[in-house]
Amino acid sequence: MSGLHLPGFGTGVMNGVWDHPLMFDPTSLTLPIPSTKAEFLALINAAQGSYATYDAGGKAQKSDYVTDSTNLIALLDKYAIYVNKVADGNAVIIVTSGFTAIHSEPATKATTPGQPINVTILNGDVSGSLISETETFGPNHHYGCIVCEGHPLPDGLQILPTGILVMPANLTFRIFHNFTNSRKKVFTGLTKGVEYYFYYYVFNSAGVGVLSVVVSKMCS
C-alpha cells in the first residue's frame, strides 16, 4: 500500500473499531484494544504529514516518512491480530473493523461450549463492587456467572446440559447469579472485606457448558 493511501486505510480501521463499542469493547479486560483512539489518530496524522512533506521535498524528508509509516503499519498489524481474535472467523465483524475478510468460517452445527478457563476479576469503580470477565467463545455464545459470598459453591450444585440450575438445600450464604449475555459482569452491593467466589459458564443453541474453575477475590 502506498504512503498516499496508508493514512486513509488506517482511518478506516480506527473508525471501524472505535465506532462500534458493542462489537469491540474498549473496556474489555481479556481482549484490550491495542491503543487508544487518540494514539491511533496521532500515528495517522504523523504518517500523512510526513508523506506530504516527503512528496513535496524529496529525499531529505524520506527518513521521517519511513519512520512514521512503519509505526502506523506496526499498529495496524496489532489491530489485525486483535480483530481476528474478536471476530473468530465472523466475516461481518472483520469487514466492520475496516479490514477485508479473506476467509470466513463455514456454517457448522453448534456444539456444547467448553469450560471457561480465563476468568479475571478486578475491583469496581465504586466501593463494594467487583468486575469479572472471561474469554470469548465466539459469535452466538452467551455467558452466565455465579458468585458466592464468603464460601465456595457446595457439593451438589449442578448446571444440567438442558440449562437447569440445581441448588443444594439449606444454603447459609448469599449467591449472586448474573445471566446477562455479555462476558463482562459487574456486581454491586457486595460486602467489603469478604471473599467472593466466581464461576462462569457458557451456553449456546446446543446446550450449556460446565462451570469454570473457581476464581476468588476479596471485595474492597
C-alpha positions as CSV (number, residue, x, y, z in Angstrom):
1,M,0.0,0.0,0.0
2,S,1.4,3.4,-0.9
3,G,2.1,6.2,1.5
4,L,-0.7,8.2,-0.1
5,H,-3.3,5.6,0.8
6,L,-2.0,4.3,4.1
7,P,-3.4,7.0,6.3
8,G,-6.9,6.6,4.7
9,F,-6.8,2.8,5.3
10,G,-5.7,3.5,8.9
11,T,-8.5,5.9,9.4
12,G,-11.0,3.3,8.2
13,V,-9.7,0.7,10.7
14,M,-9.6,3.2,13.5
15,N,-13.2,4.3,12.9
16,G,-14.4,0.7,12.3
17,V,-13.1,-0.4,15.7
18,W,-13.7,2.6,17.8
19,D,-17.2,3.5,16.4
20,H,-18.6,0.0,17.3
21,P,-18.0,-0.4,21.1
22,L,-20.7,-3.1,21.4
23,M,-18.6,-5.2,18.9
24,F,-15.1,-4.1,20.0
25,D,-15.4,-3.5,23.8
26,P,-13.0,-0.7,24.8
27,T,-13.3,-1.7,28.5
28,S,-12.5,-5.4,27.9
29,L,-10.1,-7.0,30.3
30,T,-9.2,-10.1,28.3
31,L,-9.2,-8.5,24.8
32,P,-7.9,-5.0,25.2
33,I,-7.8,-2.7,22.1
34,P,-4.2,-2.2,21.1
35,S,-4.2,1.6,21.5
36,T,-6.4,4.5,22.4
37,K,-8.2,6.3,19.6
38,A,-6.1,9.4,20.2
39,E,-2.9,7.3,19.9
40,F,-4.1,5.8,16.6
41,L,-5.1,9.2,15.2
42,A,-1.7,10.7,16.2
43,L,0.1,8.0,14.1
44,I,-2.2,8.5,11.2
45,N,-1.6,12.3,11.2
46,A,2.1,11.8,11.5
47,A,2.2,9.4,8.5
48,Q,0.0,11.7,6.5
49,G,2.0,14.8,7.3
50,S,5.5,13.2,6.7
51,Y,4.3,11.7,3.4
52,A,3.1,15.1,2.2
53,T,6.5,16.7,3.2
54,Y,8.4,13.9,1.6
55,D,6.3,14.1,-1.6
56,A,7.0,17.8,-1.8
57,G,10.6,18.0,-0.6
58,G,12.2,14.8,-1.8
59,K,14.9,12.5,-0.3
60,A,15.8,14.8,2.6
61,Q,12.4,14.1,4.2
62,K,12.4,10.4,3.5
63,S,13.6,9.3,6.9
64,D,10.7,10.8,8.8
65,Y,8.3,9.4,6.2
66,V,9.7,5.9,6.6
67,T,9.6,6.1,10.4
68,D,6.0,7.4,10.6
69,S,4.7,4.9,8.0
70,T,6.5,2.0,9.7
71,N,4.9,3.0,13.1
72,L,1.4,3.1,11.6
73,I,1.9,-0.2,9.8
74,A,3.1,-1.8,13.1
75,L,-0.1,-0.6,14.9
76,L,-2.3,-1.8,12.1
77,D,-0.7,-5.2,12.4
78,K,-1.6,-5.3,16.1
79,Y,-5.2,-4.3,15.2
80,A,-5.4,-7.1,12.7
81,I,-4.4,-9.6,15.4
82,Y,-7.0,-8.1,17.8
83,V,-9.8,-8.1,15.2
84,N,-9.1,-11.7,14.3
85,K,-9.4,-12.7,17.9
86,V,-12.7,-10.8,18.4
87,A,-14.2,-12.0,15.1
88,D,-13.3,-15.6,15.5
89,G,-14.0,-16.2,11.8
90,N,-17.0,-14.0,11.5
91,A,-16.6,-12.1,8.2
92,V,-19.2,-9.4,9.2
93,I,-17.1,-8.4,12.2
94,I,-13.9,-8.3,10.2
95,V,-15.5,-6.1,7.5
96,T,-17.0,-3.8,10.1
97,S,-13.5,-3.2,11.5
98,G,-12.2,-1.8,8.2
99,F,-10.2,-4.9,7.3
100,T,-11.0,-7.2,4.4
101,A,-12.2,-10.7,5.2
102,I,-10.2,-13.1,3.0
103,H,-11.7,-16.2,4.6
104,S,-14.7,-16.9,6.8
105,E,-15.6,-19.9,8.8
106,P,-18.3,-22.1,7.1
107,A,-21.5,-22.5,8.9
108,T,-21.3,-25.6,11.1
109,K,-23.7,-27.2,13.6
110,A,-23.4,-25.8,17.0
111,T,-21.8,-27.9,19.7
112,T,-22.0,-27.5,23.5
113,P,-19.4,-25.0,24.7
114,G,-16.4,-26.0,26.7
115,Q,-15.2,-24.9,30.1
116,P,-14.2,-21.2,30.6
117,I,-10.6,-21.2,31.8
118,N,-9.5,-17.5,31.8
119,V,-11.6,-15.6,34.4
120,T,-10.4,-12.2,35.5
121,I,-11.7,-10.2,38.5
122,L,-11.0,-6.6,39.3
123,N,-12.2,-4.1,41.9
124,G,-15.1,-2.0,40.6
125,D,-15.2,1.8,40.3
126,V,-17.2,2.2,43.5
127,S,-16.8,0.6,46.9
128,G,-18.5,-2.8,47.3
129,S,-18.3,-3.8,43.6
130,L,-16.3,-6.3,41.6
131,I,-16.0,-6.7,37.8
132,S,-15.4,-10.0,36.2
133,E,-14.7,-11.2,32.6
134,T,-13.9,-14.4,30.8
135,E,-12.5,-15.3,27.4
136,T,-14.7,-15.2,24.2
137,F,-16.2,-18.4,22.8
138,G,-17.0,-16.6,19.5
139,P,-20.3,-15.5,18.0
140,N,-23.7,-16.9,19.2
141,H,-22.5,-17.7,22.7
142,H,-23.8,-16.3,25.9
143,Y,-22.3,-16.1,29.4
144,G,-23.5,-16.6,32.9
145,C,-21.7,-16.1,36.2
146,I,-22.5,-17.4,39.7
147,V,-20.8,-15.6,42.6
148,C,-20.8,-17.0,46.2
149,E,-20.3,-14.7,49.2
150,G,-17.7,-15.8,51.6
151,H,-17.8,-19.5,50.6
152,P,-17.2,-21.7,47.6
153,L,-20.1,-23.5,45.9
154,P,-21.0,-26.5,48.0
155,D,-21.1,-30.0,46.6
156,G,-24.4,-30.8,44.9
157,L,-24.8,-27.7,42.7
158,Q,-25.3,-28.6,39.1
159,I,-25.9,-27.0,35.8
160,L,-27.6,-29.6,33.6
161,P,-27.0,-29.6,29.8
162,T,-30.7,-28.6,29.4
163,G,-29.9,-25.3,31.2
164,I,-31.4,-26.2,34.6
165,L,-29.6,-24.9,37.7
166,V,-29.9,-27.2,40.7
167,M,-29.1,-25.7,44.1
168,P,-28.4,-27.7,47.2
169,A,-30.8,-27.2,50.1
170,N,-30.2,-25.1,53.2
171,L,-27.6,-22.7,51.9
172,T,-26.3,-20.3,54.6
173,F,-24.6,-17.7,52.4
174,R,-25.7,-15.4,49.6
175,I,-25.4,-16.3,45.9
176,F,-25.4,-13.8,43.0
177,H,-26.4,-15.1,39.6
178,N,-25.7,-12.8,36.6
179,F,-27.2,-14.2,33.4
180,T,-26.8,-11.2,31.1
181,N,-25.3,-12.2,27.8
182,S,-22.0,-10.4,28.0
183,R,-18.7,-11.8,29.0
184,K,-18.1,-8.8,31.3
185,K,-20.1,-8.7,34.5
186,V,-20.5,-6.0,37.2
187,F,-21.5,-7.0,40.7
188,T,-22.5,-4.2,43.2
189,G,-23.8,-4.2,46.7
190,L,-21.1,-6.5,47.9
191,T,-19.7,-6.6,51.4
192,K,-16.2,-5.1,51.8
193,G,-13.6,-7.4,53.4
194,V,-15.5,-10.6,52.2
195,E,-14.0,-13.1,49.7
196,Y,-16.2,-13.7,46.7
197,Y,-16.0,-16.9,44.6
198,F,-16.7,-16.6,40.8
199,Y,-17.9,-19.4,38.5
200,Y,-18.6,-18.8,34.7
201,Y,-20.5,-20.9,32.3
202,V,-21.2,-20.6,28.6
203,F,-24.3,-21.6,26.6
204,N,-25.5,-21.6,23.1
205,S,-28.2,-23.3,21.0
206,A,-26.6,-26.7,21.6
207,G,-26.6,-26.6,25.4
208,V,-24.8,-25.4,28.5
209,G,-21.1,-25.9,29.2
210,V,-19.6,-26.9,32.6
211,L,-18.7,-24.4,35.2
212,S,-15.3,-22.8,35.2
213,V,-12.7,-23.4,37.8
214,V,-13.4,-21.1,40.7
215,V,-11.6,-17.8,40.9
216,S,-11.9,-15.6,44.1
217,K,-11.2,-12.0,45.1
218,M,-11.8,-10.0,48.3
219,C,-14.1,-7.1,47.9
220,S,-12.6,-3.7,48.9
